[in-house]
Amino acid sequence: MSKPDFFPTQTEPMLVRLVQSIAYWVGRFKYQLKLRVSEADLGKIRDLGDARVIFMPNHPTFDDGLVLFLLSAQLGEIFHYLVAYENFTAQLAGFLQKMGCYSIRRGLGDRRSIAHTLDLLKQERSRMVIFPEGGCSFQNDAIMPFRTGAIQLPMQAMLAIAKQEGQFPPCYLVPISIKYRYLKAPELIIQQSLKTLEQKLEIPPSDPEPYGRLRGVAQVVMQQLEAEYNLTPAADDDWNDRIEGIRNRALSLCETELGLNFPEDFPLRERVYKMQALLIEKADGEMALDLDTYEALYQTTVRLLNFDAIYDGYVGDHPSPERFIDTLTRLEREVFRVEIPAPKGLHESWLRVGTPINLQDYVAQYKGDRQGTLQQLTDAMQYEVQNNLLDMIYHP
């Protein structure tokens, strides 16, 4: 039986409440994760009453969906979640749908998902989670550009209600900042990860200090990638030049193999999502790729997403344990070929709620300048999320 093109929500409130009642323990013991959120922040959400709410969090890890579910449990609310299509496996699809999740095929104009989003937003007291970065950044306290679609859909839904009922209803965009912190001996986690990577790469520790060892591992991985892609860096290339060269070569190879051609200013992440969508189509179609080619291309797209936002200086500029572990986790994905490494230890997700924005206040402006208004609101959400993340660094 072929996989459906779309998975709608099939929310079962009683089951959601049951799972919420045990979510703390599941998070604590299965995922080694705890939620930290203040009563003041919870109060900002409760104060919105029965209005429709769109939560707009940053997306640093694959645990973020669980974090938002833990938040829903604390609030006693049922959320809807826009989730990447790839997560709806045969084992998980039914459960995710019953928890309020529905699919989005990134890289495509997924009309069924968009229509379902609009329908859900029109429901009374709708609570929806949309990650406006569009995918994981794998960075604990830095974000990627937000996309305007996360705001365009709620605006369209509220305008449709206004056309039918004669009044634009209150609908709030709520910026959510998520930052992780390890609670038990992060230094030991770093040492163990470095040791495991060095053993796999068959290299000795390159420095007595963890940061020097991290750079030693990264140097070997970078050299391996350059050899794989037949790249010879120029003598004056710094690490960021070399990282960019690897990204560009990997992109070029995938685009050539798949017969794609993107404008130069087309974002890398959007290119990768389109390539992954095409790979899914080719997996079952008449023009199916051979298995080795398919695997090589898919692993390259995973690699591109893994290293999309990485740059030399991420750890050096602010060498926190979390930034160390972010980078080590990226390297583990590459070296061990795993998409989701196992949890490294007990950690908490610190969640901060920013100032909500009511779309009602922007209706007239939107009718006069749609794109400008969407970009203004998107920038405001992104600024609030990033600013709160920075504040969480310096005021823990």
N, C-alpha and C positions, 0 to 999 in steps of 0.2 A: 504494500500500500504506500503510495507516494505521500510525501509530506505536504500538508495544506500550505497554500500561499500566505494565509493569514490566520492568526489565532486571536479571536475576540475575547473580551472579558466574559467570564461565567461566574461572577462573584457569588460565593455562598457565605452570607454574613455569619451564620452560626459557626462555620468552620474557621472563618477568619478570627472570630472572637476566641475560639479555642486555641488556635495557634498563637494569638497574641498573649494569651494567659501563660504560655510556656516559653515565649520568645526570649525572655531574659536568660533563662537557663540554657536554651539552645545556643544563643549567642555566646554565653560565658564558657560553655564546655565544648561545644563543637567547633566554634570559630575563634575561641579565646578572645572575645570582643565584648566590651561594655560600652554603654551609651552614657555620655556626660552632657546634660543639658540643664540649664538653670530654670527655676520656676518663673523668673522674669521673662525668659525667652518663651517658655510655654505659654505664659500669659499673653504675649503678643499675638499668638495664634488664636487663643481662646477669645480674645477681644474682637475678633473678626466675626464672631457669631455664626449666623446661617449663610453668610455670603459665600459665593464660590471662591475657591482658593487654588492657585497654582504654585506649588513649591518648586523653586528653581535652585537646586544645589550644585556645587562643584562636584567633580567626579574623579577623585584621585585614585580609587581602587575598585576592585570588583566587590568589595564588602558594602559599598554605599547603599545598595538597594536594601540590604538587611538593616542598615542604620536607619533608613527612613521608615522601615517597617517597625523597628523598635520605637521610633518617635510616634508612629500611629498608635502603638499600644499604650504609650504613656498618655496620649491625648484621649484615648478611648474612641478613636475615629477609624473609619475605613477609607483607605486611599485607593486610587487607581494609579497604575504605574505603566509608563511607556517603556517597553523592554526590547532590546535588540532581538531580532528574529532567531539568531543562532542559538539563543538560550532555550528555545522551545524544543528541547529534545524529546524523544519518545518517552523517556523516564520522567521528565519534569513538566512537560507542557500542560497536562491536566491540572496539576497542583498549582502552577503559576496562574492559570486562568481563574481558578477558584479563589486565589488570593487577591484578585483584582488586577492582574497584569494582562497586557495585550501586546501584540508584536508590532514592530516597525522594521521594514527591510531597508536598511540604510544604503544610500547610493542609488536608490530608485525613487521615482515619484509614487510612493505607496498610497494609492488613492483610498484603498479600503481602510488602512490605518488612519489616514487623515479624516475620513468620514466618521469613523468610530470615535476619534478624539472629539470631534465637534459634537457628536451625539452625547458623549459622556459629560462634556462641559455644559451642555444645556440642562442637565439634570439639576434638580434642586440640591443645594448644599454640596455640590461637587467638590471633591478634594483630589487633586491630580499632581503627580510627581513627573516632571520633565527635566532631564539633565541637558541644559542648554549648550554644553560643550560638545555634545553629540557622541562622546566616547570617553574612555578613561585617559586621563593625563599622566597617571603614574607619578604624580608629583604631590607631595603632602601639603605644600603651602604656596603653590603657584598654579595659576589656571591658564587654560587656553581660551582663545576668543569665543564668546558666546554667539550663538546663531539666532537670527531674528525670528525664525519659525516658531520658537517656543513662546513668543508673544503674539505673533500674527494669528495663530489658531484661536487662542482665547478671545482676541479682539473680534475675529470673524463670528465666533459663536455668540458673543454678547450682542453684536449688531443684528444677528438673525433673531435673537429673542426680542430686541427692541423693535424690530420691524413687525413682529407678530403681536407683541403686547403693548407697544407704544411707549415703552420706557427702557432705557439701558440699565440693566441691573448692576449692583456692586459686584466687582470681581477683582480680587487682590492677587498681585504678583508678590511672592514672599521669597526674598533672597536667603539662601541657607548656606552657611560656611561650615564645611566638614574638615576637621584636622585630626590626625591620629597621633597618639603618644603611647610609647611602650612603657609598661608599668613595672616590669621586672628585668633588671640587669640587661639593658639594651647593649651594653659594651660586650657582654658575652655572646649575644646574638650576632653582633658584627664580627667578632673574632671567629665564631664557628662558621659563618657564611664565607668569610675570606679563606679560611682553611679548606673548606669544601671546594670552593672554586679553584684555588691553587692546586689542589690534588687532582681535580678533573683536568686542568690544563697542563698538569705535570711541570709546574714551575715552582721554584722556591720563593719564600717571602722576599719581596724586593726591597723592603724597608722595615725597620723596627716599629714604626708608627703606623696605625691603621690607615690613615689617609694615604701615605706612601704606598702601602700594600694595595689599596683600592686602585690607585693609579697604575700600579704594576699590572693588575688583572685587566683593567680597562685597555691598557696598551696592547696586551697580547690579543684580546678579543678584537680590537680595531685592526691589528695587523692580519689576523685571520680573515676578517671580512674583506680587507683590501686585496689579499691574495685570492680569495674566492671570486672577486669581481674584477681581477686583473687591473688593479689600480696602483699607480706609483705616485705617492704624494710629492709635491714640489718641496724643495729644500726649505722654503720659507713658509710653508703651510703650518698653521697652528692646529690644535686639536679640533677646534670648531670648523675649520676649513676641511679637515679630513672627514669629520662626521657628515658634513654637507655633501662631500664628494661621494661617500658611501650611499647616502640617501638618494642622491640623484641617479647613480648608476642602477640601484635596485629598482627605482621607479621606472627608469628607461627600459630595463629588461622586461618588466611586467607589461608595460604599455605596448612594447613591440610584439611580445608573444600573444597578447590578447587583441591586437589590432586597434588599440585606443590612441586617441590624440587629444590632449587637454590644452586649454589656454595656459600660458605661462603663469598667470596669476591665480589659477585654480588651486584652492587649498589642498595640501598633501592628504589630509585626512579624508576629504571628500573624494579624491582620486582613488584612495585605497578602498573606500566603501563601495565605489562603483566597480572596481576590479573584483572585489569579493562577491558582489552580487552577480557579476558575469560568470565567475567561476562556479557559483551554485547552479546557474543555468546550464553551463557546459558539462557539469557532472552527470546530468541525466539526459541531455539532449542528443540529437543525432550527431552533432559535431563535438561529441565528448572528447576531452583530452585523455591521453594515456595517463595511467596512474602516477608514474614518476614525474611527469611534467606538472600534473595537477598538484601533487604534494609540494614540489619545489616552488611553484608559484604561490600556493597558499601560505607556506612558511615564510616566503618573502613578504607577503602582505602583513603577516603577524609581526615580523621583524620591523617593518616600517612603522606600524602603530606603536610598537614597544619603544622605539627610539625617536618617535616623532618630535617630542618636546625636550629631549635631552640636550644638554650643552655643557661644555667644560666651564666649571665655576659654580654649578648648582650646589655642590657640597662645599667647595672651598669658600664661597661667599658667606655661607652660614652653616658651619659644620655641625649641625644638630644630629643626634642619633637617628631621627626619622629620615633626614635627607640621606644619610649614609645608607640606611636600610632600603629606601626607595631605589637608590642606584644599584645596590647589590641585588635587589629583586629583579631589576631589568636585566642585569648580567646573568642571573640564574636562568631567566627565561631563555636567553640566547644560548647559553652554554649547555643547559640540560634539556632544551627543547620542550619546555612545559609552559602552558599558557597561564596557569594559576598555581603558583607554588604554595605549599602548605603554610598555614599560619606559623609565624616564628616565635610566638610567645604572647602572653596576656597583654592586650593593648586596649586603650579606650578611644572611642570616637567622640571627640569634643565637637559639639554642634552649637553654632550660634545663629540666631535668627536676626536678620536685618530688618530695616524699616519697610513695611509693606507699601506697595503702590497700588492705588485703586484706579483701574482702567477707566472708570467713569470720568475721572478728571482730565482725560486726554481724548475724549471722543471728538470734540470739535476740532482739535488740532489734527487728529488722525484723518478726518474727512478732508482737511485742506492739504495735508502733506503725509500721505501714508508711509512712504519709505523713510522719510525723515523722522517721523514720530516713532516708528518701530525701532530705528537705529538709536534714537535718543533713549528709549526705554531699555533697550538691550544694553547699551553702554552703562546706564544707571545701575542695572542689576549686576553687571560684571564688576563695576567699581565697588559696589557695596560688598559683594562676596569677597573680592580680593583684599579690600581694605580691612575687613574683619579678620581675614586670615593673617594678615600682617600684624594686626593688633594682638591676635592670639599668640604670635611668636614672642612678642616683647612684653606681654602682660598675661602670663599663664596663671 
